Amino acid sequence: MKRNNLRQLCVAVSGALLMSMGANAMADSTDDIINALIAKGVLTEEEGALLMKGRTGEKEAAEAKKKTAVSAKYKDGIVLESGDGKNSLAVNGRVHFDSRGYDYDSSDKGAVAPGATGADTFDIRRARIGAKYKFGDFYSGEIVFNGVGGAPVLDTAFLNIAWWKPVQFRVGQFKMPFSLEQLTSSNNIDFVERSYVDAYIPAKEIGAMVHGSPTKGVTYGLALSNGNGQNGTETDVSVDSKDIIGRVTANLAEIMDNKNMVLHGGLAYAKGDVSKSDGEAAFGGDRRTEARGAAFFDAPNIAPVAGVSNAIDRSRLGLEAAAAYGPVKFQTQWLKSSFDYKANAAQSVDEDINVWYAQALWTITGESWADRYKEGAFGALKPKNEFDPVSFKGGAWEVGARYSKFDASDFNKPANALTNIGNFAKADTLTVGVKFVPNNHVRFMLDYLTTDFNDGIGGTTALNINGERESKERALLFRTQLAF
C-alpha cells in the first residue's frame, strides 16, 4: 500500500516537473527523463505513455502559438515578423540632402534678360517612407510615399505573386523592366545623379508585369503600362494604347559559377503611343544637365491638328553592359528613343534622341562588386568594417568617372523645322566623383561635373543663365544620405 502511494506521488511530482518545463523544454530531454523513470521502475509504461501524451499536446499548442506570435527586430530597418518567418512588415525610408553649386564660364557678352536658371542651392532631393510586406510563401510587395514637393506623393505600390519562382506576376506602380541604371536603387547609384539615359527610359509606371529568373544568371521582365510616367493614367481617348516593355539580362560569370566577377549584358525594348496633347512631356520634357542645372534643350510642343492623328509612335531600344572583377567595375548603356508622327496632313516626321554613357569605378577599400550584384542589378556598397570616429578607421571609399552624351540633332534638321524647339541639340558631360560609406545606412558623395553644349538650334550660340550668355556649365554636387 505504501509502495503504491509512493509511486502515485512520484508520478504526480514527475508530471508536474515535466509540465513545468514549458515550451522551451527540448523534446529529446523530456523523452530521456521519462524513459529513465520507466527503466528504474518509478513509472510504469502506461504511466509514462500518459505523460508523453500530455507533453505532445503541450508541444503542439506551443508550436501553434509560436507560429502566430509576432516579434520585432532590426535588420536594415524595423521589422515585424511572425514566428514562422512567413509573414513580415518592414518599415524603410531614405533622405537625400544635397548641395549644388555652379560655376558658369561666360563665353559671349551682351545684354540679356535676367534669368533664374542654375542657382546655387541646398535641396532635399528625396524624402521617402514606406514599408515592404510579405504574406506566406507567395505574396510580397512594397508601398512608398515621397514627401518632397509638398503633399506626400505615391512613389511605389505593388503586389508580387510568386506561385512559381521563374514566372512571377506583379501589379501596381513599380519600376518597369528597363535600364540597369534605373533598376539600381537611388540609394545605391554610382554618382549623385543618374545619366542622360535615365531621362528617356520607362521608370516607375502603373501596369502589370511577368518576370523571373528561368535559370541561373538569366533574368527577364515583360510589362504592360500606361506609358505616362509615375502616377500617370490614360487621358486622351484617341491615344489609349498601352506601352509594352521588355528586358532580358545574362550574367556570364554567374552562369560559369565565377563568384568573383560580373559579366552582365542586357537588352531592353519599349513601344507604345503617346499623345501630342501631353506637350513637351511626350518627348521626355526639356532637358537639364546631369547636375540639374541649366535646361539646354527645349523639347517640341506639337499642337494637335484637326483631321490628323494625335498619336506619336514612340519606341525605345536600350543596350547595357557591365564587367566587374573584385573592387573594379566598368559599365555602359546606350538608348535610342524614336518619335514618329504626323506634324500635319502633308508632313510625316521621324526624329530620334540618342543618349549613352560609359563609366569606371574603383572601390579603394576592396569591397567586391560581385557581392553587390543580384538578379540583373547592383545593390548597396557595404563596408567590411564600420567607420570608427575615435580611431578614424573603417568605412568604404570609392572613386569613379563617367562620360555621357546627349544627341537630339535630328530635331535640328531643316526638314523638321515645324517642330517647336530651341537652345542646343547636343551636350556632353564628364563627371568625376568620390564617395565615403561609413556604415550600411549612411553615405557621403562628392561629384564634379563639366558640361559642354553643342549644335545650337536656330543659330543659338549660348544660353541665358542668370543674365549672362553661357555655353558651358561646371558644377559641384555634395550629398549626405541616410537610408534604412
C-alpha positions in Angstrom: 0.0 0.0 0.0 2.8 2.3 0.9 4.6 1.4 -2.3 1.5 2.3 -4.4 1.2 5.6 -2.6 4.9 6.3 -3.2 4.5 5.6 -6.9 1.5 7.8 -7.2 3.5 10.6 -5.5 6.4 10.0 -7.9 4.0 10.1 -10.9 2.4 13.3 -9.7 5.8 15.0 -9.0 7.3 13.8 -12.3 4.3 15.1 -14.3 4.4 18.4 -12.5 8.1 18.8 -13.2 7.8 17.8 -16.8 4.9 20.1 -17.5 6.7 23.0 -15.8 9.4 22.8 -18.4 7.0 24.5 -20.8 7.6 25.3 -24.5 11.3 25.8 -24.1 12.0 22.2 -22.9 13.8 20.1 -25.5 11.7 17.2 -26.7 14.7 14.8 -26.6 15.5 15.7 -23.0 11.9 15.2 -21.9 11.7 11.7 -23.6 15.0 10.7 -22.0 13.8 11.6 -18.5 10.5 9.7 -18.9 12.3 6.7 -20.3 14.8 6.8 -17.4 12.0 6.8 -14.8 10.3 3.9 -16.6 13.6 1.9 -16.7 14.1 2.4 -12.9 10.6 1.2 -12.2 9.5 4.6 -10.8 6.9 4.8 -13.6 5.0 2.0 -15.4 4.9 2.0 -19.2 1.3 3.1 -19.1 2.0 6.0 -16.7 5.0 7.0 -19.0 2.8 6.9 -22.1 0.2 9.1 -20.3 2.9 11.7 -19.5 4.3 11.6 -23.1 0.8 12.2 -24.4 0.4 15.2 -22.2 3.7 16.6 -23.4 2.8 16.0 -27.0 -0.3 18.1 -26.7 1.6 20.8 -24.9 4.3 20.9 -27.6 1.7 21.1 -30.4 0.0 24.0 -28.6 3.3 25.8 -28.0 4.3 25.4 -31.7 0.9 26.7 -32.9 1.3 29.7 -30.6 4.9 30.3 -31.8 3.7 30.5 -35.5 1.1 33.2 -34.7 3.3 35.2 -32.4 4.8 38.5 -33.7 8.3 39.6 -32.9 10.1 42.9 -33.6 13.7 43.1 -34.7 16.1 45.4 -36.6 17.5 44.3 -39.9 18.2 47.3 -42.2 15.0 48.8 -40.8 12.3 48.0 -38.2 10.8 44.6 -39.0 7.7 42.9 -37.5 7.8 39.2 -38.2 5.6 36.2 -37.4 7.2 33.3 -35.5 7.4 31.0 -38.6 9.0 33.8 -40.6 6.4 33.6 -43.4 4.8 37.0 -42.7 6.6 40.3 -42.2 6.3 44.0 -42.3 9.5 46.1 -42.6 9.5 49.9 -42.4 12.0 51.6 -44.7 12.9 55.1 -45.7 15.5 57.4 -47.2 16.6 61.1 -47.0 19.0 62.6 -49.6 20.2 66.1 -48.6 22.0 67.8 -51.5 24.1 70.8 -52.0 24.6 72.1 -55.6 26.9 74.9 -56.7 27.6 76.1 -60.3 30.4 78.0 -61.9 29.4 79.1 -65.4 32.0 80.1 -67.9 30.8 83.2 -69.8 31.7 82.9 -73.4 29.5 85.5 -75.0 28.8 89.0 -73.7 25.8 91.1 -74.4 22.6 92.4 -72.8 20.1 89.6 -72.0 17.1 89.4 -69.8 17.7 88.2 -66.2 17.3 84.5 -65.7 16.9 82.2 -62.7 18.4 79.0 -64.0 21.2 77.2 -62.3 21.2 78.9 -58.9 23.4 77.5 -56.1 21.1 75.7 -53.7 20.5 73.3 -50.8 17.9 70.7 -51.7 16.1 67.8 -50.1 16.4 65.6 -53.2 14.4 62.7 -51.8 12.5 62.0 -48.6 10.6 58.8 -48.7 9.0 56.5 -46.1 7.4 53.2 -46.8 7.0 49.5 -46.0 7.9 46.2 -47.5 5.5 43.3 -46.8 5.4 39.5 -47.2 2.4 37.2 -46.7 3.1 33.5 -46.7 5.3 31.9 -49.3 4.0 33.5 -52.4 2.9 37.2 -51.8 5.1 40.3 -51.2 5.2 43.9 -52.2 6.0 47.5 -51.2 4.3 50.8 -50.7 6.3 54.1 -50.6 5.4 57.7 -50.3 7.7 60.7 -51.3 7.4 63.8 -49.1 9.4 66.1 -51.4 7.5 68.9 -53.2 4.6 69.4 -50.8 1.9 66.8 -50.0 3.1 63.2 -50.0 3.0 61.6 -53.4 2.7 57.9 -54.1 6.1 56.7 -55.2 5.7 52.9 -55.4 2.8 50.5 -54.6 2.7 46.9 -55.9 1.8 43.3 -55.1 4.1 40.5 -56.3 2.8 37.0 -56.8 5.3 34.2 -56.8 3.4 31.0 -57.2 6.3 29.8 -59.4 9.6 31.5 -58.9 10.7 31.5 -62.6 7.3 33.1 -63.6 6.2 35.7 -61.2 3.5 38.4 -61.6 3.5 42.0 -60.4 0.7 44.6 -60.5 0.6 48.2 -59.3 3.1 51.1 -59.7 6.7 49.8 -59.9 9.9 50.1 -61.8 9.4 48.9 -65.3 11.9 46.2 -66.7 14.2 48.7 -68.4 17.7 50.0 -67.7 20.4 48.8 -65.4 21.0 52.3 -64.1 17.3 52.8 -63.2 16.8 49.4 -61.6 19.8 50.2 -59.3 18.1 52.0 -56.3 18.8 55.7 -55.9 20.4 54.7 -52.6 23.0 52.7 -54.5 23.6 54.7 -57.7 27.3 55.3 -58.6 27.1 59.1 -58.8 24.9 61.7 -57.2 22.6 61.9 -60.2 21.8 59.3 -62.9 22.9 60.0 -66.5 21.0 61.4 -69.6 19.9 57.8 -70.3 17.6 57.8 -67.3 15.5 60.7 -68.6 14.2 58.6 -71.6 13.5 55.2 -70.1 10.2 53.9 -68.7 10.8 54.2 -64.9 8.0 53.9 -62.3 4.7 53.4 -64.1 1.3 51.8 -63.4 0.9 48.5 -65.1 1.4 44.7 -64.8 4.4 42.5 -65.4 5.5 38.9 -65.7 9.2 38.4 -64.6 11.6 36.0 -63.1 14.9 34.0 -63.4 14.3 30.9 -65.5 17.9 29.7 -65.0 21.0 30.7 -63.0 22.4 34.1 -64.2 19.4 35.0 -66.5 16.6 37.4 -65.8 13.6 38.6 -67.8 10.7 41.0 -67.5 7.8 41.8 -69.7 5.3 44.5 -68.8 2.3 46.5 -70.0 2.0 50.0 -68.7 0.1 53.3 -69.2 3.3 54.7 -70.6 2.6 58.1 -68.9 5.2 58.1 -66.1 4.8 58.0 -62.4 1.1 58.1 -61.3 0.2 58.7 -64.9 -3.1 57.4 -66.3 -4.6 57.4 -69.8 -6.2 60.8 -70.6 -6.5 61.0 -74.4 -9.4 58.8 -75.6 -7.9 58.8 -79.1 -4.5 57.6 -77.9 -5.1 54.9 -75.2 -2.8 52.1 -76.3 -0.6 50.6 -73.6 3.2 50.5 -73.7 4.8 47.1 -74.0 8.2 47.0 -72.2 10.6 44.1 -72.0 14.1 43.4 -70.7 16.4 40.3 -70.7 19.8 40.1 -69.0 22.5 37.5 -68.5 25.5 37.4 -66.2 28.0 35.1 -67.8 30.2 35.0 -64.7 27.3 33.6 -62.6 26.4 31.1 -65.4 30.1 29.9 -65.2 29.9 29.9 -61.4 32.6 32.5 -61.0 31.7 34.3 -57.7 34.4 37.0 -58.1 33.3 38.5 -61.4 30.3 40.1 -63.0 29.9 39.9 -66.8 26.5 41.5 -67.4 24.7 42.1 -70.6 21.2 43.3 -71.2 18.7 44.2 -73.9 15.5 46.3 -73.4 12.8 47.5 -75.7 9.6 49.6 -75.2 6.9 50.6 -77.7 3.7 52.5 -77.5 1.8 55.7 -78.4 1.9 59.0 -76.5 -0.4 62.0 -77.1 0.5 65.3 -78.7 -1.7 66.8 -76.0 1.0 65.8 -73.5 3.1 68.6 -74.9 6.8 68.5 -74.2 6.3 65.5 -71.9 5.6 63.4 -75.0 9.3 63.9 -76.0 10.7 63.4 -72.5 10.4 67.1 -71.5 13.0 69.8 -71.6 16.5 68.5 -70.8 18.6 69.7 -67.9 22.2 68.9 -67.3 23.1 65.9 -65.2 23.9 68.4 -62.4 20.2 69.5 -62.5 21.4 73.0 -63.6 20.7 74.7 -67.0 17.9 73.5 -69.3 19.8 73.3 -72.6 17.3 71.5 -74.8 13.7 72.7 -75.3 11.6 69.6 -76.3 9.0 70.0 -79.0 5.4 71.0 -78.2 3.4 69.8 -81.1 -0.1 71.3 -81.4 -2.9 68.8 -82.3 -4.2 69.4 -85.8 -7.8 68.6 -86.9 -8.0 65.6 -89.1 -4.5 64.4 -88.2 -3.8 61.7 -85.7 -3.0 62.9 -82.3 -0.7 59.9 -81.6 3.1 59.9 -81.5 4.5 56.5 -82.1 7.4 56.2 -79.5 9.8 53.3 -79.4 12.9 52.9 -77.2 15.8 50.5 -77.6 18.4 50.1 -74.9 21.6 48.1 -74.6 23.6 47.7 -71.3 26.8 46.0 -70.2 28.9 45.8 -67.0 32.1 44.0 -66.3 33.4 43.8 -62.7 36.3 42.0 -61.0 36.9 42.4 -57.3 36.7 46.1 -56.5 36.7 47.4 -60.1 33.7 47.9 -62.4 33.1 49.2 -65.9 29.6 49.9 -67.0 27.9 51.4 -70.1 24.5 52.0 -71.5 23.1 53.2 -74.9 19.5 54.2 -75.6 17.7 55.3 -78.8 14.3 57.0 -78.5 12.4 57.3 -81.8 9.3 59.5 -82.3 7.2 59.0 -85.4 4.2 61.3 -86.0 2.2 63.4 -88.5 3.0 67.1 -88.0 0.2 68.0 -90.4 -1.7 66.4 -93.3 1.4 66.8 -95.5 4.4 66.1 -93.3 5.4 63.0 -91.5 8.3 63.3 -89.0 10.6 60.7 -87.7 13.0 62.0 -85.0 15.5 60.3 -82.7 17.2 61.1 -79.4 20.4 59.1 -78.7 21.9 59.1 -75.2 24.7 57.0 -73.8 27.3 56.8 -71.0 30.4 54.9 -70.1 31.9 54.8 -66.6 34.5 53.2 -64.4 34.6 52.8 -60.6 37.2 51.5 -58.1 36.3 50.6 -54.5 39.6 51.6 -52.8 38.9 49.7 -49.7 38.5 46.4 -51.6 34.8 45.6 -51.3 33.7 43.3 -54.2 31.2 44.3 -56.9 30.2 40.7 -57.3 28.8 40.7 -53.8 26.5 43.6 -54.7 25.1 42.1 -57.9 21.8 40.2 -57.8 19.1 39.4 -60.3 20.3 41.8 -63.0 21.1 44.9 -60.9 23.6 46.2 -58.4 22.9 46.7 -54.7 24.5 48.6 -51.8 28.2 49.1 -51.0 28.5 47.6 -47.5 31.8 48.4 -45.7 33.9 45.4 -44.5 34.2 47.4 -41.2 32.1 50.2 -40.0 33.8 53.6 -39.6 35.1 54.3 -36.0 35.3 58.1 -35.5 37.6 57.5 -32.5 40.3 55.6 -34.3 39.4 57.1 -37.7 39.4 53.7 -39.2 36.9 51.6 -41.2 34.2 52.6 -43.7 34.4 52.1 -47.5 35.9 54.5 -50.1 35.1 54.6 -53.8 36.1 56.8 -56.8 34.8 56.9 -60.3 34.4 58.7 -63.5 31.6 58.9 -66.1 31.3 60.4 -69.6 27.9 60.8 -71.0 26.4 62.1 -74.3 23.1 63.6 -75.3 22.3 63.9 -79.0 19.0 65.3 -80.4 20.5 66.5 -83.6 17.5 65.1 -85.6 15.4 67.9 -84.2 17.8 70.5 -85.7 17.3 69.4 -89.3 15.7 71.8 -91.8 13.2 69.0 -92.8 11.9 69.1 -89.2 11.5 72.8 -89.0 7.8 72.6 -87.9 8.8 71.3 -84.5 8.9 73.9 -81.8 12.3 73.6 -80.2 15.2 75.7 -79.1 18.6 76.0 -77.5 21.1 73.2 -78.1 20.6 69.7 -79.6 23.8 68.2 -78.1 25.6 68.1 -74.8 28.4 66.0 -73.3 29.2 65.7 -69.6 32.2 64.5 -67.7 31.7 63.5 -64.1 34.3 62.6 -61.5 33.3 61.5 -58.0 34.3 60.1 -54.7 32.1 58.5 -52.0 32.6 57.6 -48.4 30.3 55.0 -46.8 30.8 54.8 -43.0 28.2 52.1 -42.5 25.3 50.4 -44.2 22.9 53.3 -43.7 24.9 56.5 -44.3 27.0 57.7 -47.2 28.6 60.9 -48.5 29.1 61.7 -52.2 31.1 64.5 -53.9 30.9 64.9 -57.7 32.4 67.4 -60.0 30.7 67.8 -63.4 31.6 69.8 -66.5 29.1 70.1 -69.4 29.6 71.5 -72.9 26.6 72.5 -75.1 26.8 72.0 -78.9 24.8 72.1 -82.1 22.8 75.3 -81.4 19.3 75.3 -82.8 18.2 78.2 -84.9 21.6 79.9 -84.6 21.8 79.6 -80.8 25.4 80.1 -79.5 24.8 80.5 -75.8 22.2 80.0 -73.0 20.8 82.8 -70.9 21.9 81.8 -67.4 21.4 84.3 -64.6 21.5 87.2 -67.1 24.7 86.1 -68.9 25.4 84.1 -72.1 26.9 80.7 -71.3 28.0 77.7 -73.4 29.4 75.6 -70.6 28.4 74.5 -67.1 30.6 73.5 -64.2 29.0 72.1 -61.1 29.9 70.7 -57.7 27.4 68.3 -56.0 27.5 67.0 -52.5 25.1 64.5 -51.0 24.5 63.4 -47.4 22.4 60.3 -47.4 20.5 58.3 -44.8 18.7 55.1 -45.7 17.2 52.2 -43.7 
